[in-house]
Amino acid sequence: MIQETSILVAYFSCTGTTRRVAEKVAKAAQAALFEIKPAQPYTAADLNWHDRASRSSVEMSDPTSRPALAGIPPHLDSYDTLFIGFPIWWYVAPTLINTFIEQINWTGKRLIPFATSGGSGIEHCEAQLHRQYPHAAWRSGRLLNGNPSAEQLAAWIAEVLKA
Ligand SMILES: Cc1cc2nc3c(=O)[nH]c(=O)nc-3n(C[C@H](O)[C@H](O)[C@H](O)COP(=O)(O)O)c2cc1C
């Protein structure tokens, strides 16, 4: 099943947690890996959620915020399945993920979100993404906290690709 599909795992990560899990997802799915990078990297001060004036606080409180990307994946047309990984920020996906989704052509692709967090679930993120992009072919996503094993990831990927 996995071999019949062409999969890209695209992820955004500021402090490495989502990156580590994205690398494992890509390996388990025999997929290509792409890092979603902001044109302007986030500094530690930018990520301070205690500071209402920090870059992340300002962006996340503005529904129209669309931070610029450093680039989009090459050869995107050749993939039929796209996993999109991100850290949960303020219970939802960072607005950089909105920029990404709005700048790529996802027509005809399955989109599967995954996330890491300090404890928040992914359900609220998924509900918001479904509301924002109702025409995308969303498949059920997953919170991948706690260093899931290769076997756990393979079981989830097989299940999601069957749907
Ligand atoms: C600005 C900001 C907002 C966050 N908001 C949440 C949140 O709402 N719920 C949560 O559980 N964790 C939250 N976190 C924690 C991150 O989701 C968590 O540390 C994540 O694993 C970081 O991934 P990364 O290392 O790939 O950047 C937040 C972190 C930042 C920087």
The ligand as a MOL file (V3000), in Angstrom:
LIG
                    3D

  0  0  0     0  0            999 V3000
M  V30 BEGIN CTAB
M  V30 COUNTS 31 33 0 0 0
M  V30 BEGIN ATOM
M  V30 1 C 4.0270 30.4220 20.8920 0
M  V30 2 C 3.7850 29.0490 21.4380 0
M  V30 3 C 2.4930 28.6620 21.7750 0
M  V30 4 C 2.2540 27.3750 22.2830 0
M  V30 5 N 0.9610 27.0150 22.5610 0
M  V30 6 C 0.7190 25.7650 23.0260 0
M  V30 7 C -0.6230 25.3270 23.2940 0
M  V30 8 O -1.6080 26.0360 23.0690 0
M  V30 9 N -0.7970 24.0660 23.7930 0
M  V30 10 C 0.2600 23.2270 24.0420 0
M  V30 11 O 0.0430 22.1180 24.5010 0
M  V30 12 N 1.5350 23.6000 23.7680 0
M  V30 13 C 1.7930 24.8300 23.2620 0
M  V30 14 N 3.0850 25.2030 22.9570 0
M  V30 15 C 4.1670 24.2230 23.1290 0
M  V30 16 C 4.5620 23.5600 21.8000 0
M  V30 17 O 3.4150 23.0990 21.0780 0
M  V30 18 C 5.4750 22.3470 22.0220 0
M  V30 19 O 6.5610 22.6890 22.8280 0
M  V30 20 C 5.9450 21.7520 20.6930 0
M  V30 21 O 6.2790 20.3830 20.8700 0
M  V30 22 C 7.1400 22.5000 20.1070 0
M  V30 23 O 7.4780 21.9190 18.8580 0
M  V30 24 P 8.8410 22.2940 18.0850 0
M  V30 25 O 9.9870 21.9110 19.0010 0
M  V30 26 O 8.8020 21.4190 16.8760 0
M  V30 27 O 8.8070 23.7540 17.7680 0
M  V30 28 C 3.3370 26.4700 22.4640 0
M  V30 29 C 4.6370 26.8730 22.1220 0
M  V30 30 C 4.8590 28.1440 21.6030 0
M  V30 31 C 6.2590 28.5420 21.2250 0
M  V30 END ATOM
M  V30 BEGIN BOND
M  V30 1 1 1 2
M  V30 2 1 2 3
M  V30 3 2 2 30
M  V30 4 2 3 4
M  V30 5 1 4 5
M  V30 6 1 4 28
M  V30 7 2 5 6
M  V30 8 1 6 7
M  V30 9 1 6 13
M  V30 10 2 7 8
M  V30 11 1 7 9
M  V30 12 1 9 10
M  V30 13 2 10 11
M  V30 14 1 10 12
M  V30 15 2 12 13
M  V30 16 1 13 14
M  V30 17 1 14 15
M  V30 18 1 14 28
M  V30 19 1 15 16
M  V30 20 1 16 17
M  V30 21 1 16 18
M  V30 22 1 18 19
M  V30 23 1 18 20
M  V30 24 1 20 21
M  V30 25 1 20 22
M  V30 26 1 22 23
M  V30 27 1 23 24
M  V30 28 2 24 25
M  V30 29 1 24 26
M  V30 30 1 24 27
M  V30 31 2 28 29
M  V30 32 1 29 30
M  V30 33 1 30 31
M  V30 END BOND
M  V30 END CTAB
M  END
